[in-house]
Amino acid sequence: MTDVRVAQVGLGKWGQNLVRNLDVLGRLTWLCEASDERREAFAQRFPNARTTASYEELLADPELEAVVLATPVPTHHALAKQALEAGKHVFVEKPPAMRAAEMEELVALSEERGLVLMPGHLLLYHPGVRKLKELVDSGDLGDVLCIYGNRQNLGTIRKDENALWSLGVHDVSVILHLADEEPSEVWARGNAFLTPGVEDVVFCFMRFPSGKIAHLHLSWLDPHKMRKLTVVGRDKMAVFDDMEMERKITIYEKWPEQPMQSFGEWQTRTGDILSPKIASDEPLRLELSHFMRLVRQGWTGQEARDGLAVVRVLERLQNSLVS
Ligand SMILES: NC(=O)c1ccc[n+]([C@@H]2O[C@H](COP(=O)([O-])OP(=O)(O)OC[C@H]3O[C@@H](n4cnc5c(N)ncnc54)[C@H](O)[C@@H]3O)[C@@H](O)[C@H]2O)c1
């Protein structure tokens, strides 16, 4: 446990997971929630933290060092800005803003004030995604040609943000992390079947300057619960499947080649199918530990700049979705 004095803002479905971890990792000093009922329930569970419905009240506490925001997405930018202006380090759930210009403003503010701004891109702290990154960076898969993500389920049906911003944010953060470049071409297509203006099903395409391409299927109207990312390399292929309990990563030794004797014909080769051991540490615990470390040990701003790239790509996809 660090001694970082931290406040949790928003105690909804996801906020309760954050607060459970913050209670172990830092010194949970404030709980802020708009609903009286939820606030009271949490006050009983965490008697050492002060509770309030007023965000301003906790920001006025000079002892408070950091805030963790898990309120609805459209509130993120304004609440994060207010916290940075009050001199607090900020962890803000994904996505921190819904427009690149707003995210740029947050990044500039955090740099100017020397405060941590960390977006909650949970998957980047997942041991399975870390393994995938290691496989890509070491060249083990060969040149990466194609990446595609499946993030489908029946529900949770959101009303504030569409499937791109709610679900696609996870895949975009991982794909940019793996690719180490921003796409030169993007398009998205989808439809709002349930709530006007809020797309429930979205398909995205991205082409990168290096030539690799990526695709996403995002939906909360689907019979399959899928949380999968497939990376097709020239030499090997790897799959991260977060629905698997044990085989989070599978490496397929499958590749195409043109043997001399085939006179230019492509042939496919197959070898072993391997599943390396992946640590079962809770990604949220790892993510929040990282935040605490940044607060205590200083930071370079990398997490915020990576978060800006994610918002930039989501905004471009969104513009193509409605055009
Ligand atoms: N990283 C992940 O895997 C993951 C998963 C689910 C949700 N999330 C993110 O977490 C955030 C919250 O999602 P959720 O599903 O918990 O939503 P939710 O609606 O269940 O919870 C939001 C809570 O915030 C409270 N709230 C709203 N405005 C407030 C304010 N100004 N001050 C104090 N409290 C306020 C609401 O009363 C509600 O209890 C979203 O940004 C979402 O994208 C992240």
The ligand as an SDF file (V2000), in Angstrom:
LIG
                    3D

 44 48  0  0  0  0  0  0  0  0999 V2000
  -11.9910   -0.0880  -18.0380 N   0  0  0  0  0  0  0  0  0  0  0  0
  -13.0480   -0.8650  -18.1940 C   0  0  0  0  0  0  0  0  0  0  0  0
  -12.9430   -2.0340  -18.5500 O   0  0  0  0  0  0  0  0  0  0  0  0
  -14.4110   -0.3000  -17.9450 C   0  0  0  0  0  0  0  0  0  0  0  0
  -15.5150   -1.1460  -17.8380 C   0  0  0  0  0  0  0  0  0  0  0  0
  -16.7740   -0.5720  -17.6020 C   0  0  0  0  0  0  0  0  0  0  0  0
  -16.8890    0.8000  -17.5020 C   0  0  0  0  0  0  0  0  0  0  0  0
  -15.7880    1.5940  -17.6290 N   0  0  0  0  0  0  0  0  0  0  0  0
  -15.8860    3.0520  -17.5640 C   0  0  0  0  0  0  0  0  0  0  0  0
  -16.2550    3.4400  -16.2410 O   0  0  0  0  0  0  0  0  0  0  0  0
  -17.0740    4.5890  -16.2820 C   0  0  0  0  0  0  0  0  0  0  0  0
  -18.3400    4.3510  -15.4810 C   0  0  0  0  0  0  0  0  0  0  0  0
  -19.0670    3.2910  -16.0630 O   0  0  0  0  0  0  0  0  0  0  0  0
  -20.1590    2.4910  -15.1920 P   0  0  0  0  0  0  0  0  0  0  0  0
  -20.5690    1.3270  -16.0100 O   0  0  0  0  0  0  0  0  0  0  0  0
  -19.6560    2.2740  -13.7950 O   0  0  0  0  0  0  0  0  0  0  0  0
  -21.3480    3.5860  -15.1730 O   0  0  0  0  0  0  0  0  0  0  0  0
  -22.4880    3.7560  -14.0910 P   0  0  0  0  0  0  0  0  0  0  0  0
  -23.5340    4.5760  -14.7230 O   0  0  0  0  0  0  0  0  0  0  0  0
  -22.8380    2.4150  -13.4820 O   0  0  0  0  0  0  0  0  0  0  0  0
  -21.7800    4.6120  -12.9160 O   0  0  0  0  0  0  0  0  0  0  0  0
  -21.5190    5.9780  -12.9880 C   0  0  0  0  0  0  0  0  0  0  0  0
  -21.7400    6.5610  -11.5980 C   0  0  0  0  0  0  0  0  0  0  0  0
  -21.2890    7.9160  -11.5910 O   0  0  0  0  0  0  0  0  0  0  0  0
  -22.2110    8.6760  -10.7940 C   0  0  0  0  0  0  0  0  0  0  0  0
  -22.0280   10.0810  -11.1830 N   0  0  0  0  0  0  0  0  0  0  0  0
  -22.3770   10.6750  -12.3450 C   0  0  0  0  0  0  0  0  0  0  0  0
  -21.9770   11.9710  -12.3620 N   0  0  0  0  0  0  0  0  0  0  0  0
  -21.3630   12.1930  -11.1680 C   0  0  0  0  0  0  0  0  0  0  0  0
  -20.7160   13.3110  -10.5760 C   0  0  0  0  0  0  0  0  0  0  0  0
  -20.6180   14.4840  -11.2310 N   0  0  0  0  0  0  0  0  0  0  0  0
  -20.1950   13.1850   -9.3370 N   0  0  0  0  0  0  0  0  0  0  0  0
  -20.2860   12.0240   -8.6720 C   0  0  0  0  0  0  0  0  0  0  0  0
  -20.8880   10.9210   -9.1780 N   0  0  0  0  0  0  0  0  0  0  0  0
  -21.4090   10.9980  -10.4080 C   0  0  0  0  0  0  0  0  0  0  0  0
  -23.5680    8.0670  -11.1230 C   0  0  0  0  0  0  0  0  0  0  0  0
  -24.5150    8.3780  -10.1200 O   0  0  0  0  0  0  0  0  0  0  0  0
  -23.2200    6.5840  -11.1960 C   0  0  0  0  0  0  0  0  0  0  0  0
  -23.3730    5.9310   -9.9440 O   0  0  0  0  0  0  0  0  0  0  0  0
  -17.3240    4.8880  -17.7670 C   0  0  0  0  0  0  0  0  0  0  0  0
  -16.3940    5.8650  -18.1560 O   0  0  0  0  0  0  0  0  0  0  0  0
  -16.9810    3.6100  -18.4670 C   0  0  0  0  0  0  0  0  0  0  0  0
  -16.4670    3.8340  -19.7640 O   0  0  0  0  0  0  0  0  0  0  0  0
  -14.5630    1.0570  -17.8280 C   0  0  0  0  0  0  0  0  0  0  0  0
  1  2  1  0
  2  3  2  0
  2  4  1  0
  4  5  1  0
  4 44  2  0
  5  6  2  0
  6  7  1  0
  7  8  2  0
  8  9  1  0
  8 44  1  0
  9 10  1  0
  9 42  1  0
 10 11  1  0
 11 12  1  0
 11 40  1  0
 12 13  1  0
 13 14  1  0
 14 15  2  0
 14 16  1  0
 14 17  1  0
 17 18  1  0
 18 19  2  0
 18 20  1  0
 18 21  1  0
 21 22  1  0
 22 23  1  0
 23 24  1  0
 23 38  1  0
 24 25  1  0
 25 26  1  0
 25 36  1  0
 26 27  1  0
 26 35  1  0
 27 28  2  0
 28 29  1  0
 29 30  1  0
 29 35  2  0
 30 31  1  0
 30 32  2  0
 32 33  1  0
 33 34  2  0
 34 35  1  0
 36 37  1  0
 36 38  1  0
 38 39  1  0
 40 41  1  0
 40 42  1  0
 42 43  1  0
M  CHG  2   8   1  16  -1
M  END
$$$$
